[in-house]
Each structure stands twice: as C-alpha cells, then as structure tokens.
Amino acid sequence: MGRTDARRTAARARLPSWVPVAPWVTGYRSAWLRSDALAGAALFGLLIPSGMAYAQAAGLPPATGLYATVVPMIVYAAIGPSRVLVLAPDSSLAPLIAAAVLPLSAGSEARAVALAGLLAILMGLVMVAGAALRLGAVTHLLSRPIRLGYLGGLALVVVASQLPVLLGVEAAGDTPWQKLAATVAALGETNLAALALGGGALGLIGAVRAFGWKLAGVLPAVMLSALVTWAAGLGERVQVAGALPRGLPAPALGGITLADAVPLLLPAAGIALMAFADTGVLSQSLARQQGQSVSGNREMAAVGIANASAGLFGGFPISGSGSRTPVAVAAGARSQLACVFASLLVVAFMLAAPEATAYLPTATLAAVVIAAVIGLVDGPAIVRLGRMSLTETALMAAAFVGVTTLGVLPGILVAVGLALLEFVRRAWSPYRAELGDLQDVPGYHDLSRHPEGVRVPGLVIARFDAPLFFANGAVFTGFVRSLVERADREIRHLVIAAEPITGIDTTALDELVDLDEWLDERGIELVFAELKGPVKDRLLKFGTRARFGPGHFYPTVSAAVRALRADRDERGDREERNHHNGREDGDGRRQSRASDAGGEPPEDGSPSRSGPPRG
C-alpha cells in the first residue's frame, strides 16, 4: 500500500500546480469501491425526483433538473476539493432562478432554458473570479440571523408558488402573500385527485421523516403516486410531468446574445453569494468531521466551474446539497466516486427508461419541493435567537420581510445591506470599558462588571473593543474624555488598553491627535498598552512619530501601570525633595538676614522684627 501511495503522490507531483485535480483521485483506495457504489445507488433514488421537482419550482422543464444534476456532479468529482459533497439543484435556489429568468423569457420555455443556462455560466464566472481574488471568506458576510430570515422568506416564496400546483388550481400574484390570497380564493376549484396524490406524497414524506430517515420517503412517494396515477387512469384528470426526452445532456443556449447577459449579471452575483454561503458551510463542516481542511477559494472555483458546465449542457445554477450530501455520507460514501456512480445511473435512466415519468403528477413534485423547503425553516434556532437578542431578531425579521415583499433577488440585496449595517453598527458603537485593579486577580478588569475593583491612582485605563475608523473615532474620543471628566482624583496618565484596536484610518487618527492635545492641556499624557505592531507602524507612518515616541507604548497594561506608578512615585519624591530643599533655603536666608541685622530669628520661624541699630 505504501508503494502505491508513493506512486500516486509522485504522479500528482508531476502535474502542474494549476491543474485542479481532486484529492481523492490521487489517493483513492480500491477498498472504497464497494462502499462508493452502494452509496451512489442510494443517492440515485433521490436525484431524479428532487432534480425534477426543483426544476419545476424554478419554472423550467423537469428534464433540466436532471441535466443540472449529472453534469456538475461529474465535473466537481474531477476537480472539487471536498471528498464527499453532492452538488445538485437546490430548493433555496429555485425561486432565485425563477425570479431572474422567467420575466425575461417572454413565456417561451426554450428561451427560459437558455437563459437559465446563461445564468449558470455567469454565476460560474463570478465564482471563479471570486476565487482568483481570494474572496472565499466573503460568504461569512451573511450573519446567522440574516440567513435565518432570508431562508424563512425563501421557504414562504416556494410554498406559495407550489401550493396551487399541489391543489391543482391557478393562482397569480407578484408576492407570496398575493399568491397565498389567490390560492385561498381558488380553494373551491381544488382538483381533488391532485390534492389526494400530492397530499398523500407529502404525508408519506413527512411520516418517514418523523422516524429520522430524512429523504428516504421521497422515492417511495414518487413511485407510488405515479403507479396510482397509471393504474387509476388519472393521467387525464391531473397534470403530469410527462416522459423525459431520451438522450444525454446537450447545449441549449440557442438564441442567446451578449445583450441577454447584462440583466443577468447582478442576479448571477447574488445567487453565487447565496449558493456558496451554503456550500462553503457544508464543505467546511464535512471536512472537520473527517479531520481534514478545505480551501475556501478552491471550493469556490470548483463550484463555479461545475455551474458553468451545467449551464453549457442545458442545466441551471446548482449548489452543495445540504439534504442529499448527508444521505451519501450515511450510505457509506468514501469519495466523489459515489457521485459519479449516481450520475451514471441517472444517465442510464435517461437513456433506458425516460417514459417512466410519464405518469408522475406535478402535484407530487410540488409535495417534494414543499417538504424540502420546510426544512429551510430552523424553528429552534429562531426561538433561541428571540430569547437571546431582540436586535438580531429584528434583523432576521427585516430579512424575511424584504424577501417576501420586495422579491427574492432584491431580498439578497436587502440581506447583504442588513449585514453591512449590522457590521457598521457593531463597529460604530462597540463595547467599551474603564479598567481597574481587583484584589488577588491578575490583570486589570472591567469596572462596570466588577464594581469592587479599584482605580489605579493617577491613571485612567480605558479599553475600546473595535478598530478605529471614520465612523467610531468620535465615539472613542468622547468615551475617553468622559472618563477623564468624571474622575474624582488627579490624573497624570491615560492608558489605552489597545489590544482590540486592530486598525486605524486617517479620520480616526485626527480624532486621536485632537484627544492628545485636549489631554495635554490638562497635564495628562496619553499612552498605549498592547497596541499591535501593524497599528503602531501605521500611527508612525501617518506622521505622529514626534507626538507618540517610544515612551508612549508598553507591551502590556501591567507593564504600563508599573512604569507609570514608578514615574508618579519618582515625581512625588522629587517634588517632596524640592519642597524640603526650598524650606531649608528659606530658613538659611532668614538666618542670614537676622545675623546681618544683629539679631536672631524668632523660634517660631516668623520674620525677625529687630532692625539695624540706630546710629
């Protein structure tokens, strides 16, 4: 085994560094083959119904969901850095695709497919460019509360679009609220056969899920509903998906021009952000479970290339699947070869038995989608957030309202805007504290949390937990001035516990210089403790070297306090000596004047009243 591994390592070393070969390709073990084959078979049973259902939710023909499954899974298997990660159509992306493509398709199914392919290509280019710029960490831009609100809004959008299909009615509206209202108004026209098939499928999926079997109910629900539709002759009474076109995925970009790309650029960027936000979290969590690490930039590039390949061959944007990946892992998948096996089985189905979906009700596909998007709503997390933070709960609610009223694509902008506002709010007014000494506890601590603490004589120690920049420079200086003005003792030095200050811009520097001048007018010296080297270098680079010399910087707060206490004691001793020497000098001068006058000074030290002898 060691010799084989050595050969594989040597073969990989001979490849150029820019060749994006997946790690499992050069490190595969023959003992994994059986496990990967079985996991691929288990995954195959989920890919067909879910792919068709999510294509329907995106307003596209069901076959495109299979094209968007097969091609990117094979491409990612060759270049992706994650050992086991299923890339496939996703319920959270379906409404985004529909919102971007359908308004531009003019009701043409072929044009909608072509635009969806172009959207996937643009999305792939955005992600590859992001990886080249090393923006793999940009997905952390969306905080947990904002993602909870955004995904909850997406769930409502999808349910509102699929509920009429489940009921077999027509319901129009620009927002999910309008569609839900229209659905309620059309309840009298419900197609009972469609409701029975779709509702039964939804109930079966929910019942199986209640036992903790995740997606195991999807395949039986789809097969049973198709069988009932065929056996009962319901094909004329309910809408069915119809037979799939026989053949392999092929390019479907006919009629697309460069002008069509312009209105899709912004949606492509937004969908790329949302898709990689989920994919990045999923791949990192799987890597940690396996004791490995995954480069966020390489993951972004691989997902981008997979999306572009889907667009080239009749598919649409995809992302890492948070529902099908755990199924593959639980089934024993050891590498991406499990996804390759699953993709080949889907291809075999498309070539050998495309008529099998002829009696599959669209109501059942709607049930599959609804069951999937319900999982986007993390109820326990929402309740926990409500108990922990009203502010973050308000952010979550704002993201939800943005998606459900403005639309899913503007909702992305709302979510990103809220994330930026949240960041600015936290940086603009961060936690700040005055520090003091606690008996028998090393270091200096927040006096608002430890009121028993003691302030250091002659010093004010302040901490500001954020970088200094244009938005919070005045907040910082105002906080420091308030500490000085409230002090009920003589202050000689102001110590900034500067470890949390990881940066400073020119606006904040001007505020800092003004603060130093204000303190200097009051006889107070400004010093820094634990200031990081790069921030100190930036201070000196901005031309403050003459103002803040080496004596203004200390490695720790304790070192600053010791040094400044010693300086204070030395000053006190010097003043006391000067005062004592001055008193001795005064006594000597008085004695001299008394001697010259022919008399002695009084014992009480008062000036001698005797004068020179009168002659």
MARNUZA-275546 format. One record per residue (C-alpha): residue number from 1; residue in three letters; chain; x, y, z. Coordinates in steps of 0.02 Angstrom, whole numbers. Layout:
# MARNUZA-275546
k|r|c|east|north|up
NUM|ALA|A|X|Y|Z
...
***
This chain:
# MARNUZA-275546
k|r|c|east|north|up
1|MET|A|0|0|0
2|GLY|A|142|118|43
3|ARG|A|223|92|-128
4|THR|A|56|126|-215
5|ASP|A|29|286|-116
6|ALA|A|206|341|-157
7|ARG|A|173|316|-343
8|ARG|A|13|415|-332
9|THR|A|100|556|-239
10|ALA|A|239|558|-368
11|ALA|A|111|562|-510
12|ARG|A|22|708|-430
13|ALA|A|186|799|-406
14|ARG|A|223|785|-591
15|LEU|A|64|880|-634
16|PRO|A|73|1070|-649
17|SER|A|15|1159|-491
18|TRP|A|-125|1244|-584
19|VAL|A|-209|1079|-633
20|PRO|A|-360|1066|-515
21|VAL|A|-359|879|-482
22|ALA|A|-474|822|-341
23|PRO|A|-378|750|-192
24|TRP|A|-474|585|-196
25|VAL|A|-414|549|-374
26|THR|A|-233|527|-321
27|GLY|A|-271|450|-153
28|TYR|A|-409|327|-195
29|ARG|A|-407|154|-118
30|SER|A|-482|1|-201
31|ALA|A|-563|-48|-35
32|TRP|A|-678|103|-52
33|LEU|A|-753|48|-218
34|ARG|A|-895|-59|-148
35|SER|A|-946|74|-21
36|ASP|A|-948|209|-154
37|ALA|A|-1050|101|-273
38|LEU|A|-1183|65|-141
39|ALA|A|-1189|248|-87
40|GLY|A|-1208|300|-269
41|ALA|A|-1356|183|-289
42|ALA|A|-1439|254|-134
43|LEU|A|-1408|431|-195
44|PHE|A|-1479|390|-368
45|GLY|A|-1651|359|-292
46|LEU|A|-1657|539|-231
47|LEU|A|-1578|632|-375
48|ILE|A|-1714|602|-504
49|PRO|A|-1868|657|-406
50|SER|A|-1780|802|-320
51|GLY|A|-1698|863|-481
52|MET|A|-1863|860|-575
53|ALA|A|-1955|943|-430
54|TYR|A|-1832|1086|-410
55|ALA|A|-1832|1117|-598
56|GLN|A|-2021|1132|-588
57|ALA|A|-2004|1253|-442
58|ALA|A|-1886|1358|-549
59|GLY|A|-2014|1365|-688
60|LEU|A|-1912|1252|-802
61|PRO|A|-1945|1082|-885
62|PRO|A|-1914|936|-765
63|ALA|A|-1780|863|-880
64|THR|A|-1667|1014|-849
65|GLY|A|-1658|963|-666
66|LEU|A|-1576|800|-717
67|TYR|A|-1455|889|-834
68|ALA|A|-1411|1007|-691
69|THR|A|-1379|853|-584
70|VAL|A|-1274|742|-696
71|VAL|A|-1150|863|-775
72|PRO|A|-1094|966|-623
73|MET|A|-1079|812|-512
74|ILE|A|-958|730|-634
75|VAL|A|-860|892|-659
76|TYR|A|-848|927|-473
77|ALA|A|-793|747|-441
78|ALA|A|-642|780|-551
79|ILE|A|-588|947|-478
80|GLY|A|-678|976|-312
81|PRO|A|-577|983|-151
82|SER|A|-710|901|-40
83|ARG|A|-701|713|-26
84|VAL|A|-891|693|-16
85|LEU|A|-1002|837|-71
86|VAL|A|-1158|821|-179
87|LEU|A|-1184|965|-300
88|ALA|A|-1361|968|-367
89|PRO|A|-1515|1078|-391
90|ASP|A|-1568|1154|-227
91|SER|A|-1737|1212|-161
92|SER|A|-1665|1376|-97
93|LEU|A|-1601|1424|-270
94|ALA|A|-1759|1379|-366
95|PRO|A|-1854|1541|-328
96|LEU|A|-1699|1644|-367
97|ILE|A|-1682|1562|-538
98|ALA|A|-1867|1586|-574
99|ALA|A|-1860|1770|-525
100|ALA|A|-1708|1801|-636
101|VAL|A|-1759|1702|-790
102|LEU|A|-1947|1696|-810
103|PRO|A|-1977|1884|-829
104|LEU|A|-1852|1885|-974
105|SER|A|-1915|1728|-1061
106|ALA|A|-2074|1804|-1134
107|GLY|A|-2168|1643|-1097
108|SER|A|-2053|1537|-1205
109|GLU|A|-1997|1375|-1122
110|ALA|A|-1846|1357|-1237
111|ARG|A|-1791|1534|-1202
112|ALA|A|-1812|1508|-1015
113|VAL|A|-1698|1355|-1025
114|ALA|A|-1568|1453|-1125
115|LEU|A|-1573|1599|-1003
116|ALA|A|-1557|1480|-855
117|GLY|A|-1403|1405|-938
118|LEU|A|-1329|1577|-966
119|LEU|A|-1366|1621|-784
120|ALA|A|-1269|1467|-727
121|ILE|A|-1122|1512|-839
122|LEU|A|-1117|1691|-773
123|MET|A|-1132|1627|-596
124|GLY|A|-986|1511|-627
125|LEU|A|-880|1653|-696
126|VAL|A|-921|1760|-544
127|MET|A|-866|1620|-427
128|VAL|A|-705|1583|-522
129|ALA|A|-663|1769|-520
130|GLY|A|-700|1775|-334
131|ALA|A|-584|1628|-305
132|ALA|A|-446|1712|-407
133|LEU|A|-467|1867|-297
134|ARG|A|-463|1755|-143
135|LEU|A|-638|1801|-87
136|GLY|A|-677|1628|-21
137|ALA|A|-717|1701|151
138|VAL|A|-845|1826|82
139|THR|A|-985|1706|125
140|HIS|A|-962|1750|307
141|LEU|A|-1037|1917|261
142|LEU|A|-1210|1848|299
143|SER|A|-1237|1826|484
144|ARG|A|-1340|1685|558
145|PRO|A|-1494|1793|599
146|ILE|A|-1499|1866|423
147|ARG|A|-1483|1694|344
148|LEU|A|-1623|1629|456
149|GLY|A|-1737|1769|398
150|TYR|A|-1685|1753|216
151|LEU|A|-1710|1564|210
152|GLY|A|-1876|1580|300
153|GLY|A|-1931|1705|169
154|LEU|A|-1874|1588|29
155|ALA|A|-1974|1446|107
156|LEU|A|-2131|1552|105
157|VAL|A|-2099|1604|-76
158|VAL|A|-2079|1423|-132
159|VAL|A|-2229|1359|-34
160|ALA|A|-2337|1498|-106
161|SER|A|-2282|1450|-283
162|GLN|A|-2305|1262|-261
163|LEU|A|-2465|1258|-159
164|PRO|A|-2576|1296|-310
165|VAL|A|-2490|1152|-403
166|LEU|A|-2524|1038|-255
167|LEU|A|-2708|1088|-258
168|GLY|A|-2724|1089|-447
169|VAL|A|-2782|1270|-456
170|GLU|A|-2724|1430|-540
171|ALA|A|-2662|1569|-426
172|ALA|A|-2569|1725|-484
173|GLY|A|-2482|1862|-386
174|ASP|A|-2323|1966|-378
175|THR|A|-2283|1923|-197
176|PRO|A|-2304|1763|-98
177|TRP|A|-2438|1850|6
178|GLN|A|-2538|1887|-151
179|LYS|A|-2516|1709|-215
180|LEU|A|-2573|1638|-48
181|ALA|A|-2725|1751|-51
182|ALA|A|-2765|1697|-230
183|THR|A|-2743|1514|-180
184|VAL|A|-2865|1533|-37
185|ALA|A|-2990|1617|-155
186|ALA|A|-2975|1470|-276
187|LEU|A|-2999|1333|-147
188|GLY|A|-3172|1299|-217
189|GLU|A|-3092|1242|-380
190|THR|A|-2973|1118|-298
191|ASN|A|-2932|964|-402
192|LEU|A|-2968|829|-275
193|ALA|A|-2867|699|-371
194|ALA|A|-2713|811|-374
195|LEU|A|-2737|852|-190
196|ALA|A|-2751|668|-145
197|LEU|A|-2593|623|-241
198|GLY|A|-2491|772|-185
199|GLY|A|-2557|772|-8
200|GLY|A|-2528|586|7
201|ALA|A|-2350|605|-54
202|LEU|A|-2320|748|67
203|GLY|A|-2393|646|210
204|LEU|A|-2285|495|168
205|ILE|A|-2127|600|159
206|GLY|A|-2170|684|324
207|ALA|A|-2210|519|410
208|VAL|A|-2046|439|355
209|ARG|A|-1951|595|406
210|ALA|A|-2030|588|578
211|PHE|A|-1937|425|605
212|GLY|A|-1772|513|566
213|TRP|A|-1748|437|394
214|LYS|A|-1727|607|311
215|LEU|A|-1761|591|123
216|ALA|A|-1798|404|122
217|GLY|A|-1983|439|90
218|VAL|A|-1959|538|-71
219|LEU|A|-1931|391|-188
220|PRO|A|-2075|284|-122
221|ALA|A|-2191|435|-128
222|VAL|A|-2145|472|-309
223|MET|A|-2159|291|-365
224|LEU|A|-2324|260|-276
225|SER|A|-2406|418|-344
226|ALA|A|-2351|377|-521
227|LEU|A|-2414|198|-502
228|VAL|A|-2583|257|-435
229|THR|A|-2600|384|-575
230|TRP|A|-2567|249|-706
231|ALA|A|-2674|115|-625
232|ALA|A|-2822|228|-591
233|GLY|A|-2814|313|-759
234|LEU|A|-2791|485|-683
235|GLY|A|-2674|547|-819
236|GLU|A|-2814|649|-896
237|ARG|A|-2877|721|-732
238|VAL|A|-2712|782|-658
239|GLN|A|-2562|869|-733
240|VAL|A|-2414|752|-756
241|ALA|A|-2229|783|-787
242|GLY|A|-2231|679|-944
243|ALA|A|-2095|571|-1018
244|LEU|A|-1920|639|-1018
245|PRO|A|-1830|670|-1182
246|ARG|A|-1719|522|-1220
247|GLY|A|-1534|562|-1233
248|LEU|A|-1386|642|-1149
249|PRO|A|-1373|822|-1088
250|ALA|A|-1336|940|-1233
251|PRO|A|-1307|1127|-1256
252|ALA|A|-1468|1228|-1253
253|LEU|A|-1410|1407|-1275
254|GLY|A|-1492|1440|-1441
255|GLY|A|-1543|1619|-1473
256|ILE|A|-1437|1691|-1332
257|THR|A|-1341|1851|-1366
258|LEU|A|-1220|1956|-1266
259|ALA|A|-1358|2079|-1229
260|ASP|A|-1451|1943|-1133
261|ALA|A|-1307|1932|-1009
262|VAL|A|-1324|2112|-947
263|PRO|A|-1486|2093|-847
264|LEU|A|-1424|1928|-776
265|LEU|A|-1258|1990|-707
266|LEU|A|-1325|2056|-542
267|PRO|A|-1437|1904|-512
268|ALA|A|-1289|1791|-552
269|ALA|A|-1182|1879|-422
270|GLY|A|-1320|1868|-291
271|ILE|A|-1356|1685|-325
272|ALA|A|-1169|1648|-320
273|LEU|A|-1158|1727|-148
274|MET|A|-1306|1630|-80
275|ALA|A|-1254|1466|-161
276|PHE|A|-1077|1472|-97
277|ALA|A|-1133|1529|75
278|ASP|A|-1223|1362|95
279|THR|A|-1093|1260|2
280|GLY|A|-947|1334|98
281|VAL|A|-1026|1299|267
282|LEU|A|-1070|1122|214
283|SER|A|-898|1080|145
284|GLN|A|-807|1151|296
285|SER|A|-917|1055|419
286|LEU|A|-890|892|323
287|ALA|A|-703|922|316
288|ARG|A|-697|948|505
289|GLN|A|-792|786|533
290|GLN|A|-664|694|427
291|GLY|A|-515|779|509
292|GLN|A|-471|873|351
293|SER|A|-467|1052|289
294|VAL|A|-537|1129|130
295|SER|A|-478|1288|45
296|GLY|A|-625|1407|30
297|ASN|A|-552|1485|-127
298|ARG|A|-525|1318|-212
299|GLU|A|-701|1263|-162
300|MET|A|-772|1422|-238
301|ALA|A|-678|1394|-401
302|ALA|A|-733|1212|-414
303|VAL|A|-916|1255|-381
304|GLY|A|-903|1394|-509
305|ILE|A|-833|1279|-643
306|ALA|A|-968|1150|-604
307|ASN|A|-1102|1282|-625
308|ALA|A|-1030|1341|-790
309|SER|A|-1029|1161|-852
310|ALA|A|-1212|1141|-802
311|GLY|A|-1257|1297|-900
312|LEU|A|-1165|1236|-1054
313|PHE|A|-1265|1073|-1058
314|GLY|A|-1445|1126|-1028
315|GLY|A|-1441|1145|-839
316|PHE|A|-1461|1289|-718
317|PRO|A|-1372|1354|-560
318|ILE|A|-1338|1225|-425
319|SER|A|-1254|1219|-255
320|GLY|A|-1199|1098|-122
321|SER|A|-1349|999|-63
322|GLY|A|-1374|1001|124
323|SER|A|-1503|861|110
324|ARG|A|-1426|738|-14
325|THR|A|-1246|753|47
326|PRO|A|-1288|681|220
327|VAL|A|-1380|538|132
328|ALA|A|-1223|496|33
329|VAL|A|-1116|504|190
330|ALA|A|-1239|396|288
331|ALA|A|-1242|269|146
332|GLY|A|-1053|247|163
333|ALA|A|-983|361|26
334|ARG|A|-794|373|41
335|SER|A|-758|487|-106
336|GLN|A|-833|583|-251
337|LEU|A|-839|420|-347
338|ALA|A|-1006|389|-261
339|CYS|A|-1073|544|-351
340|VAL|A|-1001|481|-514
341|PHE|A|-1091|315|-493
342|ALA|A|-1254|406|-453
343|SER|A|-1235|518|-605
344|LEU|A|-1204|369|-719
345|LEU|A|-1361|285|-653
346|VAL|A|-1460|444|-691
347|VAL|A|-1389|444|-868
348|ALA|A|-1437|261|-887
349|PHE|A|-1614|304|-831
350|MET|A|-1624|447|-957
351|LEU|A|-1567|330|-1096
352|ALA|A|-1661|171|-1049
353|ALA|A|-1822|222|-962
354|PRO|A|-1867|405|-992
355|GLU|A|-2051|356|-1009
356|ALA|A|-2056|306|-825
357|THR|A|-2102|485|-778
358|ALA|A|-2249|493|-899
359|TYR|A|-2375|469|-758
360|LEU|A|-2283|565|-622
361|PRO|A|-2404|700|-558
362|THR|A|-2337|877|-545
363|ALA|A|-2432|885|-379
364|THR|A|-2313|753|-313
365|LEU|A|-2163|853|-370
366|ALA|A|-2238|1004|-282
367|ALA|A|-2252|898|-124
368|VAL|A|-2067|851|-139
369|VAL|A|-2021|1036|-153
370|ILE|A|-2132|1089|-8
371|ALA|A|-2061|952|102
372|ALA|A|-1886|1010|59
373|VAL|A|-1912|1196|90
374|ILE|A|-1997|1167|256
375|GLY|A|-1825|1108|311
376|LEU|A|-1756|1281|272
377|VAL|A|-1851|1349|422
378|ASP|A|-1748|1316|579
379|GLY|A|-1882|1338|711
380|PRO|A|-1775|1300|865
381|ALA|A|-1641|1422|806
382|ILE|A|-1771|1558|780
383|VAL|A|-1842|1532|955
384|ARG|A|-1667|1531|1031
385|LEU|A|-1622|1691|939
386|GLY|A|-1780|1776|1002
387|ARG|A|-1731|1735|1181
388|MET|A|-1551|1791|1160
389|SER|A|-1557|1954|1061
390|LEU|A|-1700|2069|1013
391|THR|A|-1586|2166|896
392|GLU|A|-1534|2014|796
393|THR|A|-1714|1952|796
394|ALA|A|-1763|2118|716
395|LEU|A|-1628|2092|583
396|MET|A|-1697|1919|548
397|ALA|A|-1873|1988|532
398|ALA|A|-1813|2127|415
399|ALA|A|-1729|2000|300
400|PHE|A|-1889|1895|299
401|VAL|A|-1997|2045|256
402|GLY|A|-1875|2101|121
403|VAL|A|-1883|1933|32
404|THR|A|-2070|1912|46
405|THR|A|-2119|2088|-6
406|LEU|A|-1982|2152|-123
407|GLY|A|-1942|1985|-205
408|VAL|A|-1806|1855|-187
409|LEU|A|-1674|1945|-291
410|PRO|A|-1697|2115|-208
411|GLY|A|-1706|2014|-48
412|ILE|A|-1523|1965|-75
413|LEU|A|-1477|2149|-81
414|VAL|A|-1582|2179|75
415|ALA|A|-1493|2037|164
416|VAL|A|-1319|2098|114
417|GLY|A|-1365|2277|156
418|LEU|A|-1427|2224|327
419|ALA|A|-1267|2126|355
420|LEU|A|-1162|2279|315
421|LEU|A|-1269|2390|425
422|GLU|A|-1253|2265|567
423|PHE|A|-1065|2264|548
424|VAL|A|-1056|2454|545
425|ARG|A|-1171|2465|695
426|ARG|A|-1063|2348|797
427|ALA|A|-902|2436|745
428|TRP|A|-977|2610|766
429|SER|A|-1029|2581|946
430|PRO|A|-930|2433|1014
431|TYR|A|-913|2380|1194
432|ARG|A|-800|2496|1293
433|ALA|A|-745|2493|1474
434|GLU|A|-641|2575|1609
435|LEU|A|-521|2452|1688
436|GLY|A|-468|2436|1869
437|ASP|A|-372|2326|1988
438|LEU|A|-452|2176|2075
439|GLN|A|-375|2111|2234
440|ASP|A|-288|1943|2210
441|VAL|A|-339|1935|2025
442|PRO|A|-201|1963|1897
443|GLY|A|-226|2095|1764
444|TYR|A|-348|2241|1751
445|HIS|A|-534|2214|1731
446|ASP|A|-696|2297|1678
447|LEU|A|-758|2404|1823
448|SER|A|-938|2400|1761
449|ARG|A|-936|2211|1784
450|HIS|A|-829|2216|1940
451|PRO|A|-882|2367|2042
452|GLU|A|-773|2306|2185
453|GLY|A|-621|2347|2080
454|VAL|A|-506|2492|2123
455|ARG|A|-448|2628|2004
456|VAL|A|-260|2650|1994
457|PRO|A|-207|2816|2074
458|GLY|A|-157|2944|1946
459|LEU|A|-213|2838|1798
460|VAL|A|-365|2807|1690
461|ILE|A|-362|2641|1597
462|ALA|A|-484|2630|1451
463|ARG|A|-525|2491|1329
464|PHE|A|-615|2508|1161
465|ASP|A|-661|2342|1078
466|ALA|A|-651|2385|893
467|PRO|A|-536|2454|759
468|LEU|A|-535|2644|748
469|PHE|A|-607|2713|588
470|PHE|A|-706|2861|523
471|ALA|A|-872|2803|598
472|ASN|A|-816|2774|778
473|GLY|A|-667|2891|804
474|ALA|A|-777|3022|886
475|VAL|A|-862|2888|992
476|PHE|A|-692|2831|1055
477|THR|A|-629|3005|1098
478|GLY|A|-795|3052|1178
479|PHE|A|-788|2898|1288
480|VAL|A|-609|2936|1343
481|ARG|A|-649|3119|1381
482|SER|A|-799|3068|1485
483|LEU|A|-688|2955|1593
484|VAL|A|-567|3098|1623
485|GLU|A|-703|3224|1661
486|ARG|A|-788|3107|1785
487|ALA|A|-628|3066|1876
488|ASP|A|-631|3122|2059
489|ARG|A|-443|3115|2078
490|GLU|A|-289|3191|1999
491|ILE|A|-249|3107|1831
492|ARG|A|-73|3108|1760
493|HIS|A|-86|2972|1627
494|LEU|A|-219|2894|1518
495|VAL|A|-183|2715|1467
496|ILE|A|-271|2642|1315
497|ALA|A|-283|2451|1328
498|ALA|A|-265|2439|1140
499|GLU|A|-262|2252|1103
500|PRO|A|-438|2254|1025
501|ILE|A|-391|2401|913
502|THR|A|-338|2307|757
503|GLY|A|-334|2455|637
504|ILE|A|-344|2643|619
505|ASP|A|-383|2759|473
506|THR|A|-337|2940|444
507|THR|A|-503|3009|508
508|ALA|A|-486|2915|673
509|LEU|A|-303|2970|683
510|ASP|A|-356|3153|675
511|GLU|A|-477|3119|818
512|LEU|A|-336|3037|915
513|VAL|A|-221|3187|890
514|ASP|A|-360|3305|948
515|LEU|A|-383|3196|1102
516|ASP|A|-198|3200|1140
517|GLU|A|-197|3390|1129
518|TRP|A|-350|3400|1241
519|LEU|A|-266|3288|1369
520|ASP|A|-102|3385|1357
521|GLU|A|-193|3546|1402
522|ARG|A|-244|3461|1564
523|GLY|A|-72|3394|1603
524|ILE|A|-117|3215|1556
525|GLU|A|-7|3103|1449
526|LEU|A|-85|2978|1327
527|VAL|A|-2|2807|1316
528|PHE|A|-45|2640|1233
529|ALA|A|-30|2464|1301
530|GLU|A|-34|2305|1196
531|LEU|A|-51|2402|1033
532|LYS|A|-23|2283|889
533|GLY|A|133|2309|786
534|PRO|A|47|2345|619
535|VAL|A|-65|2476|701
536|LYS|A|85|2557|785
537|ASP|A|176|2559|619
538|ARG|A|25|2642|540
539|LEU|A|24|2775|675
540|LEU|A|206|2815|644
541|LYS|A|179|2810|455
542|PHE|A|45|2943|471
543|GLY|A|174|3064|539
544|THR|A|142|3053|726
545|ARG|A|317|2993|770
546|ALA|A|359|3158|856
547|ARG|A|197|3154|955
548|PHE|A|199|2972|1007
549|GLY|A|377|2921|1043
550|PRO|A|439|2753|1112
551|GLY|A|391|2803|1289
552|HIS|A|207|2804|1238
553|PHE|A|199|2617|1202
554|TYR|A|202|2473|1326
555|PRO|A|193|2286|1293
556|THR|A|56|2254|1422
557|VAL|A|-63|2352|1530
558|SER|A|27|2288|1686
559|ALA|A|194|2350|1618
560|ALA|A|119|2520|1584
561|VAL|A|45|2532|1758
562|ARG|A|209|2482|1841
563|ALA|A|309|2606|1740
564|LEU|A|186|2749|1765
565|ARG|A|168|2712|1950
566|ALA|A|358|2719|1967
567|ASP|A|359|2882|1869
568|ARG|A|223|2952|1982
569|ASP|A|318|2899|2140
570|GLU|A|479|2974|2071
571|ARG|A|390|3137|2033
572|GLY|A|316|3138|2206
573|ASP|A|485|3108|2286
574|ARG|A|562|3244|2177
575|GLU|A|427|3369|2224
576|GLU|A|445|3325|2407
577|ARG|A|634|3349|2398
578|ASN|A|613|3513|2307
579|HIS|A|489|3570|2437
580|HIS|A|605|3516|2579
581|ASN|A|757|3598|2499
582|GLY|A|659|3756|2468
583|ARG|A|609|3764|2651
584|GLU|A|790|3740|2706
585|ASP|A|847|3876|2586
586|GLY|A|717|3993|2656
587|ASP|A|772|3960|2835
588|GLY|A|953|3992|2787
589|ARG|A|910|4158|2705
590|ARG|A|811|4213|2856
591|GLN|A|955|4168|2972
592|SER|A|1074|4265|2862
593|ARG|A|962|4419|2864
594|ALA|A|946|4406|3054
595|SER|A|1133|4391|3076
596|ASP|A|1165|4540|2965
597|ALA|A|1039|4639|3068
598|GLY|A|1121|4593|3232
599|GLY|A|982|4483|3293
600|GLU|A|920|4301|3291
601|PRO|A|764|4242|3204
602|PRO|A|617|4202|3316
603|GLU|A|596|4020|3361
604|ASP|A|426|4011|3276
605|GLY|A|506|4049|3109
606|SER|A|418|4218|3090
607|PRO|A|520|4358|3015
608|SER|A|630|4450|3138
609|ARG|A|561|4617|3186
610|SER|A|730|4683|3251
611|GLY|A|811|4807|3135
612|PRO|A|984|4877|3117
613|PRO|A|1049|4981|3263
614|ARG|A|1009|5160|3250
615|GLY|A|1163|5268|3249
***
